[in-house]
Amino acid sequence: MPHHSEHTGARDSQQPGQFAPLVHGPWSLFFGLSSDRWGGGVAFLEPHLNEGACVRCWDITQEQFMDVAAQENGLEPGDITIDIEEVIHRGEVSIGDSWYSRVVYLGRYRERPLLTFTSEKPPEPTSPGEPYLSVILNGFIEAAPEQERAHISRLLRARGVAPTWTCDAIAQLAKRET
């Protein structure tokens, strides 16, 4: 259920911590459904299918995580409460029936819980639009600039990307400093 309102941000407006690494894991990245805002498929993570995906992590508070999850599910900041300890204990919880209503615990990273939200079940693959794929690629490059070629090939392997996107076409999305 795509929504067209602008995100208002978290109630706590402090910026994420400086630490925003790429974390590799036994997960699968895929693109599905279609967002008018992004011009195509959007990203989902399947935590129980090992295709060597990597994710960009942001050091945010539990309240900020809940507010981001609320907005990605068409709600307002403060509309949902997620029991983080329950997510960690059970591995995942459902917060509704929208696109990103499955909150998943991916393990620990540097003593902090690693959480994401994704779909209840993987939708059919859909090609992502240029703005969306560009944001993801450049986020990966920002975190690990020396791995640009690996980022491109990793994205090319994600379901929904090929055959619409090629290695060269993805490479063109990289914002290079001149």
C-alpha positions in Angstrom: 0.0 0.0 0.0 2.1 2.9 -1.3 1.5 6.2 0.3 2.3 9.5 -1.2 2.6 11.7 1.9 6.0 13.0 2.8 7.7 11.4 5.8 7.8 13.7 8.7 10.8 12.1 10.4 11.2 10.7 13.9 9.9 12.4 17.0 13.5 12.4 18.2 15.2 14.4 15.5 18.8 13.7 16.6 20.9 12.5 13.7 22.0 8.8 13.5 25.3 7.9 15.1 28.4 8.4 12.9 28.8 4.6 12.6 26.8 3.4 9.5 28.5 0.3 8.3 27.6 -2.3 5.6 26.9 -5.6 7.3 27.1 -8.8 5.3 24.8 -11.7 6.3 23.0 -14.9 5.3 20.1 -13.0 3.8 18.6 -12.3 0.4 18.0 -8.8 -1.1 15.2 -8.5 -3.6 13.1 -5.8 -5.2 9.3 -6.1 -5.5 5.9 -4.3 -5.7 6.0 -0.8 -7.2 6.3 2.6 -5.6 5.1 5.7 -7.4 7.6 7.8 -5.3 10.5 5.7 -6.4 9.4 4.7 -9.9 9.5 0.9 -9.5 10.3 -1.9 -7.2 11.4 -1.3 -3.6 13.9 -3.3 -1.5 13.0 -6.2 0.8 15.2 -8.5 2.8 14.4 -12.2 3.1 16.3 -13.2 6.3 16.0 -17.0 5.9 17.4 -17.3 2.4 21.2 -17.1 2.2 22.3 -15.2 -0.9 25.0 -13.2 0.8 23.2 -9.9 0.9 24.5 -6.9 2.7 22.7 -4.1 4.4 23.6 -0.5 5.3 23.0 0.0 9.1 22.1 3.1 10.9 22.8 3.7 14.5 19.4 5.0 15.7 17.4 4.8 18.9 14.7 2.3 19.5 12.1 5.1 19.3 13.5 6.3 16.0 13.3 2.8 14.6 9.7 2.5 15.6 8.9 5.9 14.0 10.7 4.9 10.7 8.8 1.6 10.7 5.5 3.4 11.4 6.0 5.8 8.4 7.1 3.0 6.1 3.8 1.3 6.9 1.7 4.4 6.2 1.3 5.5 9.8 2.5 8.5 11.8 5.5 8.6 14.3 4.2 7.3 17.6 1.4 5.2 16.1 3.1 1.9 16.8 5.1 0.5 19.6 7.5 -2.4 18.9 8.7 -4.5 21.8 12.3 -4.8 20.8 13.0 -7.5 23.4 10.2 -9.5 22.0 11.6 -9.2 18.4 15.0 -10.3 19.7 13.5 -13.2 21.6 11.1 -14.5 18.9 13.2 -13.5 15.9 10.4 -11.5 14.3 7.1 -9.9 14.9 4.3 -8.6 12.7 3.0 -5.1 13.1 0.2 -5.2 10.5 -0.4 -6.3 7.0 1.3 -3.6 4.9 4.5 -3.9 2.7 7.0 -3.5 5.6 5.0 -5.0 8.5 7.5 -7.8 9.4 10.0 -6.7 11.9 13.0 -9.0 12.0 16.0 -9.5 14.3 19.1 -10.2 12.2 21.5 -10.7 15.1 23.9 -8.5 17.0 26.5 -6.2 15.5 29.1 -4.5 17.8 26.9 -5.4 20.9 23.8 -3.8 19.4 20.7 -5.5 18.1 20.4 -5.4 14.3 16.8 -5.0 13.2 15.0 -4.4 10.0 11.5 -4.5 8.6 10.5 -6.3 5.4 7.5 -8.0 3.8 5.6 -10.9 5.4 6.3 -13.0 2.3 8.5 -12.0 -0.7 6.4 -10.4 -3.4 7.0 -11.1 -7.1 10.3 -9.4 -8.3 9.9 -6.0 -9.8 12.6 -3.9 -11.3 13.7 -0.9 -9.2 13.6 2.6 -10.7 16.8 4.6 -11.3 16.4 7.0 -8.3 15.9 4.1 -5.9 18.7 2.0 -7.2 21.0 5.1 -7.2 20.2 5.8 -3.5 21.0 2.2 -2.5 24.2 2.0 -4.6 25.6 5.3 -3.4 24.8 4.4 0.2 26.8 1.3 -0.2 29.7 3.2 -1.9 29.6 5.9 0.9 30.0 3.1 3.5 32.7 1.2 1.6 34.1 3.1 -1.4 36.8 0.6 -2.2 34.1 -2.1 -2.9 32.3 -0.3 -5.7 32.6 -3.2 -8.2 31.4 -5.7 -5.5 28.4 -3.4 -4.7 27.4 -3.3 -8.3 27.6 -7.1 -8.8 25.8 -7.6 -5.5 22.9 -5.4 -6.7 22.9 -7.2 -10.0 22.3 -10.5 -8.2 19.4 -9.2 -6.2 16.1 -10.5 -7.6 14.2 -8.0 -9.7 17.3 -6.1 -10.9 18.3 -8.1 -14.0 17.5 -8.2 -16.9 16.2 -4.6 -16.8 19.5 -3.4 -15.3 23.0 -4.4 -16.5 26.3 -4.0 -14.7 27.2 -1.0 -16.9 23.8 0.7 -16.3 24.2 0.3 -12.5 27.8 1.6 -12.6 26.5 4.7 -14.3 24.4 5.5 -11.1 27.5 5.9 -9.0 28.1 9.5 -8.0 31.8 10.0 -8.6 33.7 13.0 -7.2 35.4 14.9 -10.0 
